[in-house]
Amino acid sequence: MAKLFKSLGKIFETDSINKCWVKKSYNGVQEEYSLEDWYSDISMIKLSGQVPEGIQEQFDTAKNVLVYSWFSYRLRMVALLYSFSVVENALRKRLGYTKNEHKGLKKLLSEAIDRRYLNDSGFHVPKIKETVISEQRQGDTVLREMAYSTIPEEELKKSSKYIECLCEAIPNLRNTLAHGNICIFPEVLTPIIVNSEIINMLFEESNDN
């Protein structure tokens, strides 16, 4: 049976899972992924100055837990779960609900979309449009030539396809973590970045107009 509780003398030892990660330099050479790299990646996730201080403090707590997951990998899931709680708190604050008013995360996200507090313009993922230029089949393999272009922000502001997908995915992922699932996710930075983007968009000044 695995013993995950570290002894005092091993608290600051890198978790063995984190030793598996590598990074590629500009010349394609693989290099060791270090604690400094991990901290740098996390520090790039920022909330805007328009986000209320209490929400900022909660999100920083999630980021701090994420930093310490370098020494205990499973803390990544704790950080991700807490970041979902911060999103829920931010939604309640922006929509004007108290903690005593029971509204699930999915309903809060849907209402924020309906009120046009959330759209696709605030996310880094849907800003690239893929177009199939040509397609050829070689046996069981399909070869596609693709073209990529940036979607205009005004077009993204009118779109909610991406955030509507998140409206389904985020509550499911949060519930998976909250209800005692012991799974280990290989990647948590992306969903935490998405959570930061949701929070930032909720409190954009343009949403007050």
ZIGIDA-V522028 format. One record per backbone hydrogen bond with DSSP energy under -0.5 kcal/mol. NH is the residue of the N-H (numbers start at 1). CO is the residue of the C=O. If there is no record, write none. Layout:
nh=NH co=CO
nh=NH co=CO
//
This chain:
nh=4 co=2
nh=6 co=4
nh=10 co=7
nh=11 co=8
nh=13 co=10
nh=15 co=70
nh=18 co=15
nh=19 co=15
nh=20 co=17
nh=21 co=18
nh=23 co=31
nh=25 co=29
nh=28 co=25
nh=31 co=23
nh=33 co=21
nh=34 co=32
nh=38 co=34
nh=39 co=35
nh=40 co=36
nh=41 co=37
nh=42 co=38
nh=43 co=39
nh=44 co=40
nh=45 co=42
nh=46 co=44
nh=51 co=48
nh=56 co=52
nh=57 co=53
nh=58 co=54
nh=59 co=55
nh=60 co=56
nh=61 co=57
nh=62 co=58
nh=63 co=59
nh=64 co=60
nh=65 co=61
nh=66 co=62
nh=67 co=63
nh=68 co=64
nh=69 co=65
nh=69 co=66
nh=70 co=67
nh=71 co=68
nh=72 co=68
nh=75 co=72
nh=76 co=73
nh=77 co=74
nh=78 co=74
nh=79 co=75
nh=80 co=76
nh=81 co=77
nh=82 co=78
nh=83 co=79
nh=84 co=80
nh=85 co=81
nh=86 co=82
nh=87 co=83
nh=88 co=84
nh=89 co=85
nh=90 co=86
nh=91 co=87
nh=92 co=88
nh=93 co=89
nh=94 co=90
nh=95 co=91
nh=96 co=92
nh=97 co=92
nh=101 co=98
nh=102 co=100
nh=103 co=101
nh=108 co=104
nh=109 co=105
nh=110 co=106
nh=111 co=107
nh=112 co=108
nh=113 co=109
nh=114 co=110
nh=115 co=111
nh=116 co=113
nh=117 co=112
nh=118 co=112
nh=120 co=156
nh=120 co=159
nh=122 co=119
nh=123 co=120
nh=127 co=124
nh=128 co=125
nh=129 co=127
nh=129 co=149
nh=131 co=147
nh=133 co=131
nh=133 co=145
nh=134 co=145
nh=136 co=143
nh=138 co=136
nh=138 co=141
nh=139 co=137
nh=141 co=138
nh=143 co=136
nh=143 co=141
nh=144 co=142
nh=145 co=134
nh=146 co=144
nh=147 co=131
nh=149 co=129
nh=151 co=127
nh=155 co=152
nh=156 co=152
nh=157 co=153
nh=158 co=154
nh=158 co=155
nh=159 co=156
nh=164 co=160
nh=165 co=161
nh=166 co=162
nh=167 co=163
nh=168 co=164
nh=168 co=165
nh=169 co=165
nh=170 co=166
nh=172 co=168
nh=173 co=169
nh=174 co=170
nh=175 co=171
nh=176 co=172
nh=177 co=173
nh=178 co=174
nh=179 co=175
nh=180 co=177
nh=181 co=176
nh=185 co=183
nh=192 co=188
nh=193 co=189
nh=194 co=190
nh=195 co=191
nh=196 co=192
nh=197 co=193
nh=198 co=194
nh=199 co=195
nh=200 co=196
nh=201 co=197
nh=202 co=198
nh=203 co=199
nh=204 co=201
nh=207 co=204
nh=208 co=205
nh=209 co=206
//
